[in-house]
Amino acid sequence: MGDFYWYSLALIIFNFRLTKLFKTDKPAKYKNLPPSPPSIPIIGHLHLVKEPVHRTLQALSNKYGQILLLRCGSRTILLVSSPSAADECFTKNDVVFANRPRTQVGKLLHYNYSTEAVAPYGDLWRNHRRIMTLEIFLSSRLAMFSSVREGEIRLLLDQIVQSCNQGERKIELKSKFIELSFNVMMMIAGKRYFGEDAGDAKEAKKIRAVMRETVDLSGAANTGDFLPILQWVDFFWNEEEVYGVIKKDG
């Protein structure tokens, strides 16, 4: 009797979540939507998103139009391929599109959506923007750290010249520009963590590992973000790994 009760309760909860997920009663103002490809129940258009993603989205745009509505699980995505429409999104309607989606990574890795990268549009976001404008991107602040940028660029050019003098026919610039960006940010705090002449080798290696793991986890696929009902059985996303990075970062 006890098992039957729990099975029945689980089935009721599952049906409730499923009904809520696919509830179709929408206000009239939401019925004039852009075109959308045929979808599959529950997963929506997730089956259409394949590698390379930008090629897939381009093909969908060519077939269905420059403004396209996609439903990936419980997430609704507006695909805009028109330059003029994209310009309107970021000018006339910038407030409408200013918000960020809530994800598990944003909740855990970004301290409950409190960092400037994932903060939702509102008082916190405006406060972040005000601080960054006044303390980082102000002309006087940029001029104050111009010597840091000039020094890092000079080191980069010296490395490129040295590589050429050693007979290297190809120089991989992508990683060097990434190192340049990180070193400019870190040198404001007085330390370099990237490149051949980085400071404390052990500490630099640790910092690079944490930053690499943070970037990888931020871009990792999390099925639970698109299908909330699978958050507890997500095989493609390791929550313990996120907590491990948080401990290292702390």
N, C-alpha and C positions, 0 to 999 in steps of 0.2 A: 504493500500500500504506500509505503514511504517513497519508494523509487518511482511509482506511478505519479505521485504528487509532484515530485521534482521535475520529471520529464514533461508533465503537462504544463507546469509553470514556465519551463524553458521554451516550450513550443509557443505559448502565449506571448512571451516577451519577443521571440523571434518574429512572429507574425506582426506584432505591433511595430517593431523597428522596420520591417520590410514595407508595411503599409505607409509608414511615415516617410520612408525614403522615396517611394514612388507615388506619393500623393500628387494628383494632377489638378486639383482645384486651384487655379491661379487667378488672380485679379485680371480684369480685362486689359489693364495697362501693360501686362507682361505678355500678351498674346501676339503682339506684332513683333515677332522675333526674326532674326536673320535666318537664312537657309541653313539646313543641317543635314548631314549624311544619314542614311539609315543606321539605327543603333540597335544594340543588343540589350535586353533587359539586364538590370543590375550593373553591368560593367559599362554600358553606354557605348562610347567610341574608343575605349581603351585598346580594343583589338586592332584599331587602325593605326595606332601610334607605334611605328617601327623605326629601327635605326637605318640610316641616319635620320634623326627627327626633323631637321630642317628641310630635307628633301621630301619627306612624307607630308609635312605641312604645306609645302609648295605645291605638291601634286593635288592635295585636297582643295587648295585655294584656286588652282587652275580649273578644277572640275566644278566647284560649287559657287565660286564667287570670291571677291576680295574681302568681304566681311562674312564670317562663317561662325556659327555657334556649335561648339562641341561639348558633349557631356561625358566627362571621365569619372565614372562612378557617381559620387555625390557632388562632384565639383563641376561647375559650369564655366566654360572657357570661351572667351571671345577671340577669335583669330582674325586679326586685321592685317591685310597685305597691301592696302592702298596707302601711299604716302600722304595723300590729302586727308584721309580718314584718321590715320595715325597722328597727324598734326592736330586735328581737332580733339583727339583723345587727350593729348598732352598740353593743350592750350585752353580751349573753351570748356572742356569737360575734365580738366585735370583733377578736380576734387572728387569727382565720381570714381576715377580710376586710381586714386591715391592710396587706397587701402591695400594691405597685404594679406594673402591667405594664411590662415592659422594651420600650422603643421606641427608634428611631433618634434621635429628638430628645432623649430622656433620656440617651442615651449621648454624643452630641456636644455639645449645648447645655448640658447640666447636668453636664458633667465626669464622665462615666462613672457616672451615677446617684449622685452624691455630694452633691447639694444636698437641702435638707429637703423640697422639693416632690416629688421623685421617688425619694428614697432607699428601698430595699427594707426591709421590717421586719427588724430585727436590731440588732446593737450600734451601727452607725452611726446608725440611725434613733433609737434610744434616747438616744444621746449628743446628737444634734440637739435632741431634745425636752427633755432636761435643761438644755441651754444656753439654749434659748428660754424655758423656765419660770423659770430663775433670773436671767437677764440682761435679758429683755424684758418678760415678762408678770407678773413679781413686783409686788406692790402698791406697794412703795417705788419701783420703776423707773417704773411707770406714773405715779405721783404726781410724779416728778422731771421728766417731760416733759409734764405737764398744761398748762403755759403755752404750749407749742408747739401743742398741739391747740386750745386756746382762741383763740390768735392766728389760726390758719388758719380756724377757724369764723367768727371776727369778720370776717376779710377776705372770706370767701364771702358773708356776710350783707350786707356793704357793697356788694359787686358786684351782688347781687340788688336791693337798694334803689335803686342807681344806675340799673340797667336799667329798673326800674319808673318812676322819675322821668323817664327819657328817653322814656317812652311805649311801651315794648315790651309788647305784649299777651301774647306767649308767651315763656317763658324755658326753654331746654333745660337741665334740671337734671342729666341723666345724666352728661354730660361734666364738669359742674362738681363733682359728687360724686367722679368719678374723679380729677380734678385735686386735690381736697381730700385724698383718700387718699394719693396719691403725694407731695404736698407735705408732709404730716405725716411720712411716712417719710423724705423727703429733708432736711427741716428738722432732724431729729435730728443730721444731719451738718453742718447749718449753712447749707444752700442751698435755694432754691426754683427749680424748673425748669418749673413749670406756672402758667398764669394770665397776666394782663396785666402784672403787676408782677414778673415773674420776673427773676432776676439777669442774668448775662451772656447776652445774647440768642443769640449763636453757640453757646456751650456748652449752653445750655438746649435749643436746637433739635436739637443732636446727641444729647443724652441722650434727648429725647422720641422721636427717630427710632429709636434703638437699642431702647428699651423697647417701642415699637410693633411693630418687626420681631420682637422676641423673643416677644411675645404671639401674633402672627400665625403664626409658625413652630411654636410650641408646639401650636397648635390645628389646624395644617394636616394634611390627609389624607396618609398615607404608605402606599401599597399594600403595600410590603415588610413593614410591621408585621403585616399580616394574611395575606399570602402570601409567606413568606420566600424562596421560589424566585425571586421577581420583584424582589428587593432591588437587583440590578445593572441592571435595565432599568426602573426606576420613572420614568414620565414625569410624575408629578404632584407630585414632591418634589425640590427642588434642593439637593443636599448642599453644593455650593459656596456657595450663599447662606447656609447655616448657618455655614460656616467664616468667611464674611465678617462675620457678626454677632459671632462669637466674637472676631475680631480687633479690631473696634470696641469691644467690651466690655472687652477686655484693656487 
